Amino acid sequence: MLTYTGVHLDRIAAEGHAVLMLHAFPLSSSMWVDQLGALYQYRIPALAPNIYGVEGSDMRPNWSFDDYIEELEPLLSELGIRQVTLVGLSMGGYQAFEFYRHYPHMVRSLVLCDTRAEADSPEALQTRKEFSAAVRQKGPEEALLQMQPNVFAPGLEDKNPAVAETFKAIVTHQTGEVIAAALEAIARRKDSTATLATISCPVTFITGKEDRLTPPPLAESMHKAVNGSVLHLIDKAGHLSNIEQPDEFNALLLDHLNRLA
């Protein structure tokens, strides 16, 4: 069973479309609180599920993105959702590619944020392996220690300490085992570079201008590979652009949804 946060799910019956928001590592559906608030205001049905082991979702050892996506489909069906606008940030972007490969007929559009299409290099795989071992041994505080210095735009934590506190609260609410399992699922993901050219639905790319983990050139490369796609770079935002600059992110998301009408 997967837990989720949803808004206006009672409105799905009209056309069977909802926004499906896939969260980043090592976070939860709580990262989408500002976006869900905006969608609630405009009466747009939306669903933000949690990965295995997070916020009450059943834990599953050695899980893969295939496992997760295949469990999302019956959840959506149960709620009467026939088509989705997929919004995925970082790890959520990797999952969005996997969802598109599994269920292209269900994807009305894509919003891919602060993510990449490429699989990990051998060096990145080794880093993830070491990261996973350290988190299993030392717990979620190790994930916080390793990630927080590179997640935000420089200086943002001083100007807006609440952002850093939100990140810390979500990460440390998890267990080392859950975080390590997600890291290993990320490491096992498929390369999605070839998938880009197959995407025929409307696509918007959003990336923080100061994202050091998935920098703007990666978004620009994906944008060039997807015919008719739109690219937006958000000022004064790093890897978690939706949390760092929620007003601008929300405006871009709503603009994308309005263009579907």
C-alpha positions, 0 to 999 in steps of 0.5 A: 500500500502506498500513502499519498496526499491529494486535493480535489480527488472528488473532481476526477470523475469529469474527465479522469485527469489529475496531476501526479506529483513524484517527489525527490530523494530523500524527501516525501510528498510533503515537499509538494505542499506549496504546489498542492495548495496552489492546485487546491486553490484552482480546484485542480485534482492532484495526487502526491504519493510516497515511495516505499517506506516513506510516510506510512507507505509499506516498506519493500526491500530491494525495490525498483522504479518498475515496482513502484510504477506498477503499484501506482497504476492500480492506485490511479485506477482505483481513484478513477484517474485515467490520464495524468500530468506527471510532475517529477523532480529529481528522483521523481523525474526518473520515475516519470520517465519509467511511468511514461515507458510503462503507460504512455497512453496514461500520460497527458503531459510531463513537467520534468524538474531538476532531473536528468535522463542519463543513467549513473556513470561508474563513478556516480554508482560508486559514490551512491554505493558508499553513500548507501552504506554510510546511511545504513550505518549512521542513519538519516543524519548522514544523508542530511550531512552529505546532501544539504550543502549542495541542494540549495542555491548559495546563500538561500539558507541564510535568507530563508532558513525555513527552507533548510528546516523543511528539508531537515525535518523531512529527511530526518523523519525517515530511517537510514534503511528507507533512504538507502533503499531509495538510493539503490533504486536510483542507482538501478534506474534505466538510462532514459536518453533514448526515451526523450525522442519518443515523447509526443505529449506536451513537456515542460522542463523546469530547473533552478539556475543554480542547481549544482546536482542536475545543472541547467545544461542537462535540462537544456539538452533534454529540451533540445531532444524533445520536440515542442518542449518548453524550458524554464530556468528559475532564478535564485533556485538550486536543486529543489526549485519548487521549495526554494522559489514556490511562487515562480514554480507554481506559476510555471506549473499552472501555465503548463496546465492552462496550455493543455485546455 
